[in-house]
Amino acid sequence: MTAPRLDAKDAAMLEQTWRDPPGLIGWFSAINHKTMSLRFMITTFVFFVLGGLLALAIRLQLAGPDGRIIGADLYSQLFTMHGSTMMFLFAVPVMQAVATYLVPLMIGARSVAFPRMNAFAYWIFTLGGIMLFVAFFLNVGPDAGWFAYVPLSSLQYSPTKRVDIWAQMITFTEMAGLMEAIVLITTILKMRAPGMTLNRMPLFVWAILATSFMVLFSMPAVMLGSTALITDRLVNTQFFNPLKGGDALLWQHLFWFFGHPEVYMIFIPPLGFISSIVATFARRPIVGYPAMVLSVVATAFLAFGLWVHHMFATNLPELGKTFFTAASLMIAIPTALQIFCWIATLWTGRLNLRTPLLFVLAFFVILLAGGLTGLMLASVSLDTQLHDSHFVVAHLHYVLMGGAVFPLFGAFYYWFPKFTGRMLNERLGRWNFWLFFIGFNLTFFPMHVLGLQGMPRRVYTYPAAMEWGSLNFAATVGSFMIAVSVLLFIINVLRSRRHGEEAGNDPWGAGTLEWSIPSPPPAGNFEMVPVVHARDPLWEPKRLPSHVTGLANDYREILVTSVADAELDHRLWLPSSSLAPFVTALATTVLFVGSIFTPWAVVWAAVPVAAGATWWFWPKKGIVEQRTGSEISPYDVEVES
């Protein structure tokens, strides 16, 4: 099945209406969800590469005993920057970036909700990341760890601006994450094509919906914590000072109430990637769709009951810790259920073993190992012994890289034809996969042994008498294999972008709506909004009615549907492209960065922020006009000719 098409004149008008303006000003004014998403993906991948280069520097320093390549101060900045970059500037944002591209295409929408907010989130995120790396290159990069525990991060022990910069980077990225969550939740719940009930949504869309609600509930905790930390440092509040009635453990509670759900914010979207890839390359629908949906929701819910899992070495009541042990063990159940559903799908399907599926199969192996070490660390007694050792470093990377980066690479290989209209080279893809898989295990498996032998993390050198040198050297060799693998991926992307095999609409024979339209998609996504009759509409016999007519071609009009059953509700005009989100983001950046040096920046910089927001929201004729449900009857639901 292919999407119904307009005649050439109407199609050209629709393209003109939805495309971004040309020229330099047009580049900064762009709000199309695909444009902003591609920029988001490229930006997050740049941060991924930068974070990887920092990791290579760390591994070079630790390759042998008594290393002298990097001093203690720079090393503290390196591991803090590496963790902060990967967790705040790559892992969650890249999932949201992919989602803002794919979700409207999967649900039959012409755009995301609040496209200007989506653009503003991108600019805020990018400017916050630039601020962090500029500070690092000026030798004021954060150095208190990516979780900035107090009192180490207090003014007494970190008197420079390094921790202040880290705290404001948190504000930048979490503000962007919250806005992206609002955009995605609204898009999914109110902009699905008619007939796409909740029971027919792709599993990837379910994963993004669950993740977005997690962002909405967890990110305010770390924003509150980072704001309290920076006010302790800049205006002498005492939230975390026990001598003045504060509580140092309050920081850990606030941070990990966000920090452990964040692991699942990183992990749950790849579950959606895997469901899409497995169904396509097994050539059959996913086994156990209701169980898969309930597992995603259960994982998101249980993720909020695990944060003390990171605090077993503190002096919290022992009885309380046992409940978090139970929750840490319990959350493995829904993930195991999903793995069994995927295995059943593969077992009963007709496999097409291409590069995306290779990354998924590697995910099964690596996540299983990471999950088993997670169950070990859920034990209070064992965790107390292994806390802050390289065993924890190994576990973290097996879960996050195995659970997120492997599926993410698979997703890039899978959806690259839709993004660009070209196929990635299969041979280079297999080299990319095997180097990454072998290099990953060579890097992080030895760290389990190093942790059991007592090697602590966040140390910049170690004596030869500890006999850790050979395992650390192996880990360093593996890290360079990962680097070569990523370099091959970049070469593959750049080469295939121009010279790759043309993909067509649906090169994989997939079943979801994004594959029914041209590759890359037109500016307005769907020339006619489809009507959905099944979970995999492209694999179902053609049913009538097939699409909706009546939406305007000469202005940005979208269809709004009901939450549960996706029934026609009303039509809404979306705003046009504007410089206002970019200008407002610049003003907001001045406020945040200025506040690091003087609290008065909050007062004075609020003026340009207010001016930008006023320009942004100044009413214009037609932009906020909407038509009530009583006017839906003129919509003609036609049979595709």
Secondary structure, DSSP 8 states (H G I E B T S, - for coil): -------HHHHHHHHHHHS---HHHHHHH---HHHHHHHHHHHHHHHHHHHHHHHHHHHHHHSSTT--SS-HHHHHHHHHHHHHIIIIIIIHHHHHHHHHHHHHHHHT-SS-SSHHHHHHHHHHHHHHHHHHHHHHHTT----STTTT-TTTTSTTT--SSHHHHHHHHHHHHHHHHHHHHHHHHHHHHH---TT--GGGS-HHHHHHHHHHHHHHHHHHHHHHHHHHHHHHHHS---TT-GGGT--HHHHHHHHHHHHHHHHHHHHHHHHHHHHHHHHHHHTS--TTHHHHHHHHHHHHHHGGG-GGGGGTTSS--HHHHHHHHHHHHHTHHHHHHHHHHHHHHHHTS-----HHHHHHHHHHHHHHHHHHHHHHHTSHHHHHHHTTBHHHHHHHHHHHIIIIIHHHHHHHHHHHHHHHSB---HHHHHHHHHHHHHHHHHHHHHHHHHHHTT-BSS-S---GGG--HHHHHHHHHHHHHHHHHHHHHHHHHHHHHHHS-B--S-TT---SGGGGS-SS--TTS-SS-B---SSSGGGS---S--EEE---SSS-EEEEE-TTT--EEEEEE-----SHHHHHHHHHHHHHHHHTT-THHHHHHHHHHHHHHHHHH---TTTT-EE-GGG-TT-EEE---
